[in-house]
Amino acid sequence: MAELLDSTPEKAMISCEVCLREVPFDQSSVVEVEDYVMYFCGLECYQAWRRAGKVAEVETK
Ligand SMILES: [Zn+2]
């Protein structure tokens, strides 16, 4: 097939905040902390990060 669509924005990669693994943006978990945005490869890493207590409580209202 053609290779015309090899750079679509949805294919952007992010690095997980916990395990540093690169995952596709559309498969990542994005968490907003104050005015900072963190990326996780999944809920497992997000919960591990929460348990580590690097940030007190994340409450956005
Ligand atoms: Zn991870």
N, CA, C, O and the ligand as a Tripos MOL2 file, in Angstrom:
@<TRIPOS>MOLECULE
protein
  245   243    62     0     0
PROTEIN
NO_CHARGES

@<TRIPOS>ATOM
      1 N           0.8280   -1.2010    0.0000 N.3       1 MET1
      2 CA          0.0000    0.0000    0.0000 C.3       1 MET1
      3 C           0.8720    1.2650    0.0000 C.2       1 MET1
      4 O           2.0970    1.1920    0.1000 O.2       1 MET1
      5 N           0.2290    2.3920   -0.1120 N.am      2 ALA2
      6 CA          0.9520    3.6640   -0.1370 C.3       2 ALA2
      7 C           1.4860    4.0200    1.2460 C.2       2 ALA2
      8 O           1.0160    3.5060    2.2610 O.2       2 ALA2
      9 N           2.4560    4.8910    1.2650 N.am      3 GLU3
     10 CA          3.0350    5.3330    2.5390 C.3       3 GLU3
     11 C           2.9060    6.8420    2.6740 C.2       3 GLU3
     12 O           3.8420    7.5380    3.0680 O.2       3 GLU3
     13 N           1.7410    7.3150    2.3420 N.am      4 LEU4
     14 CA          1.5340    8.7600    2.3410 C.3       4 LEU4
     15 C           1.1990    9.2910    3.7350 C.2       4 LEU4
     16 O           1.4150   10.4700    4.0160 O.2       4 LEU4
     17 N           0.6760    8.4310    4.6060 N.am      5 LEU5
     18 CA          0.2220    8.9010    5.9140 C.3       5 LEU5
     19 C           1.1240    8.3570    7.0180 C.2       5 LEU5
     20 O           0.6620    7.6560    7.9190 O.2       5 LEU5
     21 N           2.4020    8.6820    6.9400 N.am      6 ASP6
     22 CA          3.3400    8.1350    7.9190 C.3       6 ASP6
     23 C           3.6590    9.1130    9.0410 C.2       6 ASP6
     24 O           4.5450    8.8460    9.8530 O.2       6 ASP6
     25 N           2.9690   10.2180    9.1010 N.am      7 SER7
     26 CA          3.2970   11.1930   10.1470 C.3       7 SER7
     27 C           2.0270   11.8580   10.6890 C.2       7 SER7
     28 O           1.9760   13.0760   10.8620 O.2       7 SER7
     29 N           1.0250   11.0540   10.9500 N.am      8 THR8
     30 CA         -0.2000   11.6220   11.5090 C.3       8 THR8
     31 C           0.0250   11.9650   12.9860 C.2       8 THR8
     32 O           0.7350   11.2430   13.6860 O.2       8 THR8
     33 N          -0.5610   13.0340   13.4510 N.am      9 PRO9
     34 CA         -0.3710   13.4700   14.8520 C.3       9 PRO9
     35 C          -0.7710   12.3940   15.8550 C.2       9 PRO9
     36 O          -0.1940   12.3210   16.9400 O.2       9 PRO9
     37 N          -1.7350   11.5690   15.5150 N.am     10 GLU10
     38 CA         -2.1960   10.5500   16.4640 C.3      10 GLU10
     39 C          -1.1090    9.5220   16.7660 C.2      10 GLU10
     40 O          -1.2120    8.7750   17.7390 O.2      10 GLU10
     41 N          -0.0770    9.4850   15.9400 N.am     11 LYS11
     42 CA          0.9900    8.5050   16.1320 C.3      11 LYS11
     43 C           2.0750    9.0240   17.0600 C.2      11 LYS11
     44 O           3.0890    8.3570   17.2720 O.2      11 LYS11
     45 N           1.8680   10.2030   17.6090 N.am     12 ALA12
     46 CA          2.8770   10.7890   18.4860 C.3      12 ALA12
     47 C           3.1520    9.8700   19.6700 C.2      12 ALA12
     48 O           2.2430    9.2380   20.2090 O.2      12 ALA12
     49 N           4.4130    9.8070   20.0610 N.am     13 MET13
     50 CA          4.7980    8.9630   21.1770 C.3      13 MET13
     51 C           5.0660    9.8020   22.4160 C.2      13 MET13
     52 O           5.5410   10.9340   22.3300 O.2      13 MET13
     53 N           4.7530    9.2250   23.5670 N.am     14 ILE14
     54 CA          5.0470    9.8940   24.8310 C.3      14 ILE14
     55 C           5.8630    8.9420   25.6990 C.2      14 ILE14
     56 O           5.8730    7.7340   25.4630 O.2      14 ILE14
     57 N           6.5380    9.4810   26.6880 N.am     15 SER15
     58 CA          7.3210    8.6440   27.5980 C.3      15 SER15
     59 C           6.5930    8.5400   28.9310 C.2      15 SER15
     60 O           6.2210    9.5530   29.5240 O.2      15 SER15
     61 N           6.3940    7.3210   29.3940 N.am     16 CYS16
     62 CA          5.7200    7.0980   30.6680 C.3      16 CYS16
     63 C           6.5350    7.7030   31.8060 C.2      16 CYS16
     64 O           7.7570    7.5640   31.8630 O.2      16 CYS16
     65 N           5.8320    8.3730   32.7060 N.am     17 GLU17
     66 CA          6.4940    9.0480   33.8270 C.3      17 GLU17
     67 C           7.1340    8.0600   34.7960 C.2      17 GLU17
     68 O           8.0860    8.4080   35.4960 O.2      17 GLU17
     69 N           6.6240    6.8400   34.8440 N.am     18 VAL18
     70 CA          7.0930    5.8540   35.8240 C.3      18 VAL18
     71 C           8.1360    4.9120   35.2250 C.2      18 VAL18
     72 O           9.2540    4.8210   35.7330 O.2      18 VAL18
     73 N           7.7790    4.2200   34.1600 N.am     19 CYS19
     74 CA          8.6880    3.2120   33.6090 C.3      19 CYS19
     75 C           9.4650    3.7250   32.3990 C.2      19 CYS19
     76 O          10.3080    3.0200   31.8460 O.2      19 CYS19
     77 N           9.1720    4.9540   31.9980 N.am     20 LEU20
     78 CA          9.8870    5.6200   30.9120 C.3      20 LEU20
     79 C           9.7240    4.9270   29.5660 C.2      20 LEU20
     80 O          10.4470    5.2190   28.6130 O.2      20 LEU20
     81 N           8.7780    4.0170   29.5010 N.am     21 ARG21
     82 CA          8.5400    3.3410   28.2330 C.3      21 ARG21
     83 C           7.7910    4.2760   27.2980 C.2      21 ARG21
     84 O           6.9490    5.0640   27.7280 O.2      21 ARG21
     85 N           8.1050    4.1800   26.0340 N.am     22 GLU22
     86 CA          7.4140    5.0140   25.0590 C.3      22 GLU22
     87 C           6.1680    4.3010   24.5680 C.2      22 GLU22
     88 O           6.2100    3.1370   24.1700 O.2      22 GLU22
     89 N           5.0740    5.0150   24.6060 N.am     23 VAL23
     90 CA          3.8180    4.4470   24.1560 C.3      23 VAL23
     91 C           3.1160    5.4620   23.2590 C.2      23 VAL23
     92 O           3.3480    6.6660   23.3680 O.2      23 VAL23
     93 N           2.2660    4.9700   22.3810 N.am     24 PRO24
     94 CA          1.5050    5.9000   21.5300 C.3      24 PRO24
     95 C           0.6330    6.8060   22.3820 C.2      24 PRO24
     96 O           0.0530    6.3780   23.3790 O.2      24 PRO24
     97 N           0.5510    8.0460   21.9780 N.am     25 PHE25
     98 CA         -0.2040    9.0320   22.7470 C.3      25 PHE25
     99 C          -1.6420    8.5850   22.9560 C.2      25 PHE25
    100 O          -2.1970    8.7630   24.0410 O.2      25 PHE25
    101 N          -2.2410    8.0170   21.9420 N.am     26 ASP26
    102 CA         -3.6570    7.6620   22.0540 C.3      26 ASP26
    103 C          -3.8840    6.4410   22.9380 C.2      26 ASP26
    104 O          -5.0290    6.0680   23.1910 O.2      26 ASP26
    105 N          -2.8080    5.8140   23.4100 N.am     27 GLN27
    106 CA         -2.9600    4.6770   24.3170 C.3      27 GLN27
    107 C          -2.4730    5.0290   25.7120 C.2      27 GLN27
    108 O          -2.4260    4.1700   26.5920 O.2      27 GLN27
    109 N          -2.1140    6.2740   25.9140 N.am     28 SER28
    110 CA         -1.5510    6.6840   27.1880 C.3      28 SER28
    111 C          -2.6200    7.2550   28.1010 C.2      28 SER28
    112 O          -3.7310    7.5690   27.6750 O.2      28 SER28
    113 N          -2.2550    7.3810   29.3650 N.am     29 SER29
    114 CA         -3.1100    8.0520   30.3250 C.3      29 SER29
    115 C          -2.5020    9.4160   30.6160 C.2      29 SER29
    116 O          -1.3340    9.5190   30.9900 O.2      29 SER29
    117 N          -3.2870   10.4390   30.4460 N.am     30 VAL30
    118 CA         -2.7790   11.7950   30.6520 C.3      30 VAL30
    119 C          -3.3890   12.3480   31.9300 C.2      30 VAL30
    120 O          -4.6070   12.3430   32.1130 O.2      30 VAL30
    121 N          -2.5170   12.8260   32.8090 N.am     31 VAL31
    122 CA         -2.9890   13.3700   34.0770 C.3      31 VAL31
    123 C          -2.5270   14.8080   34.2070 C.2      31 VAL31
    124 O          -1.3490   15.1120   34.0200 O.2      31 VAL31
    125 N          -3.4520   15.6790   34.5250 N.am     32 GLU32
    126 CA         -3.1090   17.0770   34.7160 C.3      32 GLU32
    127 C          -2.9310   17.3610   36.1910 C.2      32 GLU32
    128 O          -3.8390   17.1370   36.9920 O.2      32 GLU32
    129 N          -1.7540   17.8560   36.5500 N.am     33 VAL33
    130 CA         -1.4650   18.2180   37.9300 C.3      33 VAL33
    131 C          -1.1960   19.7060   37.9660 C.2      33 VAL33
    132 O          -0.1820   20.1790   37.4530 O.2      33 VAL33
    133 N          -2.1050   20.4360   38.5720 N.am     34 GLU34
    134 CA         -2.0080   21.9020   38.5420 C.3      34 GLU34
    135 C          -1.8930   22.3200   37.0860 C.2      34 GLU34
    136 O          -2.7970   22.0520   36.2950 O.2      34 GLU34
    137 N          -0.8030   22.9700   36.7230 N.am     35 ASP35
    138 CA         -0.6460   23.3650   35.3220 C.3      35 ASP35
    139 C           0.3910   22.4940   34.6270 C.2      35 ASP35
    140 O           0.9690   22.8740   33.6090 O.2      35 ASP35
    141 N           0.6110   21.3140   35.2050 N.am     36 TYR36
    142 CA          1.6000   20.3990   34.6580 C.3      36 TYR36
    143 C           0.8900   19.1520   34.1550 C.2      36 TYR36
    144 O          -0.0710   18.6890   34.7690 O.2      36 TYR36
    145 N           1.3510   18.6220   33.0630 N.am     37 VAL37
    146 CA          0.7230   17.4350   32.4950 C.3      37 VAL37
    147 C           1.7050   16.2700   32.5350 C.2      37 VAL37
    148 O           2.8570   16.4080   32.1230 O.2      37 VAL37
    149 N           1.2460   15.1220   33.0340 N.am     38 MET38
    150 CA          2.0980   13.9450   33.1000 C.3      38 MET38
    151 C           1.4880   12.8390   32.2530 C.2      38 MET38
    152 O           0.2730   12.7660   32.0710 O.2      38 MET38
    153 N           2.3560   11.9900   31.7460 N.am     39 TYR39
    154 CA          1.8850   10.9230   30.8750 C.3      39 TYR39
    155 C           2.2630    9.5660   31.4620 C.2      39 TYR39
    156 O           3.3490    9.3860   32.0140 O.2      39 TYR39
    157 N           1.3430    8.6230   31.3260 N.am     40 PHE40
    158 CA          1.5950    7.2690   31.8140 C.3      40 PHE40
    159 C           1.2050    6.2840   30.7250 C.2      40 PHE40
    160 O           0.3160    6.5460   29.9140 O.2      40 PHE40
    161 N           1.8930    5.1400   30.7220 N.am     41 CYS41
    162 CA          1.5910    4.1480   29.6970 C.3      41 CYS41
    163 C           0.2710    3.4650   30.0030 C.2      41 CYS41
    164 O          -0.3260    2.8430   29.1240 O.2      41 CYS41
    165 N          -0.1880    3.5740   31.2350 N.am     42 GLY42
    166 CA         -1.4640    2.9630   31.5880 C.3      42 GLY42
    167 C          -1.8150    3.2590   33.0290 C.2      42 GLY42
    168 O          -1.0530    3.9020   33.7520 O.2      42 GLY42
    169 N          -2.9740    2.7850   33.4350 N.am     43 LEU43
    170 CA         -3.4300    3.0570   34.7970 C.3      43 LEU43
    171 C          -2.5270    2.4270   35.8440 C.2      43 LEU43
    172 O          -2.4120    2.9510   36.9520 O.2      43 LEU43
    173 N          -1.8870    1.3200   35.5180 N.am     44 GLU44
    174 CA         -1.0130    0.6640   36.4910 C.3      44 GLU44
    175 C           0.1100    1.5990   36.9090 C.2      44 GLU44
    176 O           0.3890    1.7520   38.0980 O.2      44 GLU44
    177 N           0.7430    2.2130   35.9440 N.am     45 CYS45
    178 CA          1.8320    3.1240   36.2640 C.3      45 CYS45
    179 C           1.2890    4.3810   36.9450 C.2      45 CYS45
    180 O           1.9310    4.9350   37.8370 O.2      45 CYS45
    181 N           0.1460    4.8130   36.5370 N.am     46 TYR46
    182 CA         -0.4480    5.9880   37.1750 C.3      46 TYR46
    183 C          -0.6970    5.7280   38.6540 C.2      46 TYR46
    184 O          -0.3890    6.5670   39.5010 O.2      46 TYR46
    185 N          -1.2570    4.5610   38.9610 N.am     47 GLN47
    186 CA         -1.5400    4.2260   40.3550 C.3      47 GLN47
    187 C          -0.2550    4.0260   41.1390 C.2      47 GLN47
    188 O          -0.1810    4.3950   42.3110 O.2      47 GLN47
    189 N           0.7500    3.4510   40.5100 N.am     48 ALA48
    190 CA          2.0460    3.2820   41.1710 C.3      48 ALA48
    191 C           2.6360    4.6460   41.5080 C.2      48 ALA48
    192 O           3.2190    4.8410   42.5740 O.2      48 ALA48
    193 N           2.4760    5.5720   40.5930 N.am     49 TRP49
    194 CA          2.9840    6.9250   40.8090 C.3      49 TRP49
    195 C           2.2170    7.5950   41.9400 C.2      49 TRP49
    196 O           2.8070    8.2810   42.7750 O.2      49 TRP49
    197 N           0.9220    7.4000   41.9670 N.am     50 ARG50
    198 CA          0.0990    7.9680   43.0390 C.3      50 ARG50
    199 C           0.5420    7.4130   44.3900 C.2      50 ARG50
    200 O           0.6780    8.1600   45.3590 O.2      50 ARG50
    201 N           0.7660    6.0960   44.4510 N.am     51 ARG51
    202 CA          1.1610    5.4470   45.6920 C.3      51 ARG51
    203 C           2.5270    5.9290   46.1640 C.2      51 ARG51
    204 O           2.8030    5.9610   47.3630 O.2      51 ARG51
    205 N           3.3760    6.3000   45.2180 N.am     52 ALA52
    206 CA          4.7130    6.7800   45.5730 C.3      52 ALA52
    207 C           4.6320    8.1000   46.3170 C.2      52 ALA52
    208 O           5.5730    8.5010   47.0030 O.2      52 ALA52
    209 N           3.5070    8.7650   46.1750 N.am     53 GLY53
    210 CA          3.2750    9.9830   46.9400 C.3      53 GLY53
    211 C           4.1210   11.1510   46.5110 C.2      53 GLY53
    212 O           4.4660   12.0080   47.3250 O.2      53 GLY53
    213 N           4.4600   11.1940   45.2300 N.am     54 LYS54
    214 CA          5.2690   12.3130   44.7590 C.3      54 LYS54
    215 C           4.4560   13.6020   44.7320 C.2      54 LYS54
    216 O           5.0000   14.7040   44.7960 O.2      54 LYS54
    217 N           3.1630   13.4380   44.6380 N.am     55 VAL55
    218 CA          2.2700   14.5940   44.6980 C.3      55 VAL55
    219 C           1.1710   14.2580   45.6970 C.2      55 VAL55
    220 O           0.5950   13.1710   45.6560 O.2      55 VAL55
    221 N           0.8970   15.1660   46.5610 N.am     56 ALA56
    222 CA         -0.0860   14.9230   47.6180 C.3      56 ALA56
    223 C          -1.3960   14.3810   47.0310 C.2      56 ALA56
    224 O          -1.5260   13.1810   46.7880 O.2      56 ALA56
    225 N          -2.3080   15.2270   46.8210 N.am     57 GLU57
    226 CA         -3.5680   14.8030   46.2310 C.3      57 GLU57
    227 C          -3.8170   15.5860   44.9560 C.2      57 GLU57
    228 O          -3.5530   16.7850   44.8700 O.2      57 GLU57
    229 N          -4.3180   14.8880   43.9980 N.am     58 VAL58
    230 CA         -4.6200   15.5510   42.7370 C.3      58 VAL58
    231 C          -6.1310   15.7540   42.6720 C.2      58 VAL58
    232 O          -6.8940   14.8310   42.3870 O.2      58 VAL58
    233 N          -6.5150   16.9380   42.9340 N.am     59 GLU59
    234 CA         -7.9410   17.2350   42.8590 C.3      59 GLU59
    235 C          -8.1670   18.4280   41.9540 C.2      59 GLU59
    236 O          -7.6750   19.5290   42.2020 O.2      59 GLU59
    237 N          -8.8990   18.1880   40.9330 N.am     60 THR60
    238 CA         -9.1750   19.2680   39.9880 C.3      60 THR60
    239 C         -10.6720   19.5340   39.9650 C.2      60 THR60
    240 O         -11.4750   18.6760   39.6000 O.2      60 THR60
    241 N         -11.0120   20.7190   40.3560 N.am     61 LYS61
    242 CA        -12.4380   21.0630   40.3440 C.3      61 LYS61
    243 C         -12.6640   22.4210   39.7050 C.2      61 LYS61
    244 O         -13.8040   22.8750   39.6070 O.2      61 LYS61
    245 ZN          4.6520    3.0030   32.5590 Zn       62 ZN62
@<TRIPOS>BOND
     1     1     2 1
     2     2     3 1
     3     3     4 2
     4     3     5 am
     5     5     6 1
     6     6     7 1
     7     7     8 2
     8     7     9 am
     9     9    10 1
    10    10    11 1
    11    11    12 2
    12    11    13 am
    13    13    14 1
    14    14    15 1
    15    15    16 2
    16    15    17 am
    17    17    18 1
    18    18    19 1
    19    19    20 2
    20    19    21 am
    21    21    22 1
    22    22    23 1
    23    23    24 2
    24    23    25 am
    25    25    26 1
    26    26    27 1
    27    27    28 2
    28    27    29 am
    29    29    30 1
    30    30    31 1
    31    31    32 2
    32    31    33 am
    33    33    34 1
    34    34    35 1
    35    35    36 2
    36    35    37 am
    37    37    38 1
    38    38    39 1
    39    39    40 2
    40    39    41 am
    41    41    42 1
    42    42    43 1
    43    43    44 2
    44    43    45 am
    45    45    46 1
    46    46    47 1
    47    47    48 2
    48    47    49 am
    49    49    50 1
    50    50    51 1
    51    51    52 2
    52    51    53 am
    53    53    54 1
    54    54    55 1
    55    55    56 2
    56    55    57 am
    57    57    58 1
    58    58    59 1
    59    59    60 2
    60    59    61 am
    61    61    62 1
    62    62    63 1
    63    63    64 2
    64    63    65 am
    65    65    66 1
    66    66    67 1
    67    67    68 2
    68    67    69 am
    69    69    70 1
    70    70    71 1
    71    71    72 2
    72    71    73 am
    73    73    74 1
    74    74    75 1
    75    75    76 2
    76    75    77 am
    77    77    78 1
    78    78    79 1
    79    79    80 2
    80    79    81 am
    81    81    82 1
    82    82    83 1
    83    83    84 2
    84    83    85 am
    85    85    86 1
    86    86    87 1
    87    87    88 2
    88    87    89 am
    89    89    90 1
    90    90    91 1
    91    91    92 2
    92    91    93 am
    93    93    94 1
    94    94    95 1
    95    95    96 2
    96    95    97 am
    97    97    98 1
    98    98    99 1
    99    99   100 2
   100    99   101 am
   101   101   102 1
   102   102   103 1
   103   103   104 2
   104   103   105 am
   105   105   106 1
   106   106   107 1
   107   107   108 2
   108   107   109 am
   109   109   110 1
   110   110   111 1
   111   111   112 2
   112   111   113 am
   113   113   114 1
   114   114   115 1
   115   115   116 2
   116   115   117 am
   117   117   118 1
   118   118   119 1
   119   119   120 2
   120   119   121 am
   121   121   122 1
   122   122   123 1
   123   123   124 2
   124   123   125 am
   125   125   126 1
   126   126   127 1
   127   127   128 2
   128   127   129 am
   129   129   130 1
   130   130   131 1
   131   131   132 2
   132   131   133 am
   133   133   134 1
   134   134   135 1
   135   135   136 2
   136   135   137 am
   137   137   138 1
   138   138   139 1
   139   139   140 2
   140   139   141 am
   141   141   142 1
   142   142   143 1
   143   143   144 2
   144   143   145 am
   145   145   146 1
   146   146   147 1
   147   147   148 2
   148   147   149 am
   149   149   150 1
   150   150   151 1
   151   151   152 2
   152   151   153 am
   153   153   154 1
   154   154   155 1
   155   155   156 2
   156   155   157 am
   157   157   158 1
   158   158   159 1
   159   159   160 2
   160   159   161 am
   161   161   162 1
   162   162   163 1
   163   163   164 2
   164   163   165 am
   165   165   166 1
   166   166   167 1
   167   167   168 2
   168   167   169 am
   169   169   170 1
   170   170   171 1
   171   171   172 2
   172   171   173 am
   173   173   174 1
   174   174   175 1
   175   175   176 2
   176   175   177 am
   177   177   178 1
   178   178   179 1
   179   179   180 2
   180   179   181 am
   181   181   182 1
   182   182   183 1
   183   183   184 2
   184   183   185 am
   185   185   186 1
   186   186   187 1
   187   187   188 2
   188   187   189 am
   189   189   190 1
   190   190   191 1
   191   191   192 2
   192   191   193 am
   193   193   194 1
   194   194   195 1
   195   195   196 2
   196   195   197 am
   197   197   198 1
   198   198   199 1
   199   199   200 2
   200   199   201 am
   201   201   202 1
   202   202   203 1
   203   203   204 2
   204   203   205 am
   205   205   206 1
   206   206   207 1
   207   207   208 2
   208   207   209 am
   209   209   210 1
   210   210   211 1
   211   211   212 2
   212   211   213 am
   213   213   214 1
   214   214   215 1
   215   215   216 2
   216   215   217 am
   217   217   218 1
   218   218   219 1
   219   219   220 2
   220   219   221 am
   221   221   222 1
   222   222   223 1
   223   223   224 2
   224   223   225 am
   225   225   226 1
   226   226   227 1
   227   227   228 2
   228   227   229 am
   229   229   230 1
   230   230   231 1
   231   231   232 2
   232   231   233 am
   233   233   234 1
   234   234   235 1
   235   235   236 2
   236   235   237 am
   237   237   238 1
   238   238   239 1
   239   239   240 2
   240   239   241 am
   241   241   242 1
   242   242   243 1
   243   243   244 2
@<TRIPOS>SUBSTRUCTURE
     1 MET1         2 RESIDUE 1 A MET
     2 ALA2         6 RESIDUE 1 A ALA
     3 GLU3        10 RESIDUE 1 A GLU
     4 LEU4        14 RESIDUE 1 A LEU
     5 LEU5        18 RESIDUE 1 A LEU
     6 ASP6        22 RESIDUE 1 A ASP
     7 SER7        26 RESIDUE 1 A SER
     8 THR8        30 RESIDUE 1 A THR
     9 PRO9        34 RESIDUE 1 A PRO
    10 GLU10       38 RESIDUE 1 A GLU
    11 LYS11       42 RESIDUE 1 A LYS
    12 ALA12       46 RESIDUE 1 A ALA
    13 MET13       50 RESIDUE 1 A MET
    14 ILE14       54 RESIDUE 1 A ILE
    15 SER15       58 RESIDUE 1 A SER
    16 CYS16       62 RESIDUE 1 A CYS
    17 GLU17       66 RESIDUE 1 A GLU
    18 VAL18       70 RESIDUE 1 A VAL
    19 CYS19       74 RESIDUE 1 A CYS
    20 LEU20       78 RESIDUE 1 A LEU
    21 ARG21       82 RESIDUE 1 A ARG
    22 GLU22       86 RESIDUE 1 A GLU
    23 VAL23       90 RESIDUE 1 A VAL
    24 PRO24       94 RESIDUE 1 A PRO
    25 PHE25       98 RESIDUE 1 A PHE
    26 ASP26      102 RESIDUE 1 A ASP
    27 GLN27      106 RESIDUE 1 A GLN
    28 SER28      110 RESIDUE 1 A SER
    29 SER29      114 RESIDUE 1 A SER
    30 VAL30      118 RESIDUE 1 A VAL
    31 VAL31      122 RESIDUE 1 A VAL
    32 GLU32      126 RESIDUE 1 A GLU
    33 VAL33      130 RESIDUE 1 A VAL
    34 GLU34      134 RESIDUE 1 A GLU
    35 ASP35      138 RESIDUE 1 A ASP
    36 TYR36      142 RESIDUE 1 A TYR
    37 VAL37      146 RESIDUE 1 A VAL
    38 MET38      150 RESIDUE 1 A MET
    39 TYR39      154 RESIDUE 1 A TYR
    40 PHE40      158 RESIDUE 1 A PHE
    41 CYS41      162 RESIDUE 1 A CYS
    42 GLY42      166 RESIDUE 1 A GLY
    43 LEU43      170 RESIDUE 1 A LEU
    44 GLU44      174 RESIDUE 1 A GLU
    45 CYS45      178 RESIDUE 1 A CYS
    46 TYR46      182 RESIDUE 1 A TYR
    47 GLN47      186 RESIDUE 1 A GLN
    48 ALA48      190 RESIDUE 1 A ALA
    49 TRP49      194 RESIDUE 1 A TRP
    50 ARG50      198 RESIDUE 1 A ARG
    51 ARG51      202 RESIDUE 1 A ARG
    52 ALA52      206 RESIDUE 1 A ALA
    53 GLY53      210 RESIDUE 1 A GLY
    54 LYS54      214 RESIDUE 1 A LYS
    55 VAL55      218 RESIDUE 1 A VAL
    56 ALA56      222 RESIDUE 1 A ALA
    57 GLU57      226 RESIDUE 1 A GLU
    58 VAL58      230 RESIDUE 1 A VAL
    59 GLU59      234 RESIDUE 1 A GLU
    60 THR60      238 RESIDUE 1 A THR
    61 LYS61      242 RESIDUE 1 A LYS
    62 ZN62       245 GROUP 0 **** ****
